Amino acid sequence: MARLIPVLISCWLLCSLFWGNGQAYGYNAPELLPDQPTNVVDLGKFLTEAERSKLDRRLAEFEQKTGWKLRVLTQVDVTPGRAVKDFWGLNDRSVMLVADSRGRNLLNFSVGDAVYTLLPRTFWIELQSRYGNQFFVRDRGEDQSILAAMDAIMTCLAQNGCAVVPGLPQEQWLLTLMTSIVGGLVFGFAGHPRKEGEIFAWKWALILSPLWGMLLFAFGIAPVVSRTSDILPIVRNLAGFVGGSIIAYLIPTPSKSVKST
């Protein structure tokens, strides 16, 4: 009898697992889908009726103009599962955004093979991390997360592809500004005079150019240029580089302090 107890417990757990998943998530439940054709199935009720109707029209017009099929599915406790593939006729030129609040990230994407030729996998990773993270959803809401992601997808498909997600978030620009300032500090310290009568040590500045050049151009300017055509962030980053250079150059070195005393 004692040997039968673990077996019975295991059978009960397996039955609970399979039955629970079938009831909670409806792995293949076409009855959850609407009777009328639509491009947006909002089972999670993340969108207002006005937002859902407007997005539905935009996706229909976009498909008619470009041939790319974009669809949106939201869910919380139930999902139609595999039934959406037949409902929408998803193919290689399709993108389905799935918004599910049960995970750590709200957004997931089912992407057709033909789409990857224009939008690489790194694009989808960045798109998910930017608009689907918990902080964005908490501050802006599920509806804005979905709408912002779809706007980015439509923008990039309409212009024949993107390497990165368009737009420059505030926190990302601040990071580029910080690296520009650090690059300026390196440039300023490298230019400290090391000989009598020398005003600026260009030799040392050139030796350290791979470091401050990488901080300024690779991490300070390139991310801005690749995501936006706005010139203001670039001007601010250059100003940060110049400011950091001046501050570092004006800070006296230990050798100068000893000589002055």
Secondary structure by P-SEA (a helix, b strand, c coil): cccaaaaaaaaaaaaaaaaaaaaaccccccccccccccccccccccccaaaaaaaaaaaaaaaacccbbbbbbbbccccccccccccccccccbbbbbbbccccccccccccccccccccaaaaaaaaaacccaaaaaaccaaaaaaaaaaaaaaaaaaccccccccccaaaaaaaaaaaaaaaaaaaaaacccccccccaaaaaaaaaaaaaaaccccccaaaaaccccaaaaaaaaaaaaaaaaaaaacccaaaaaaac
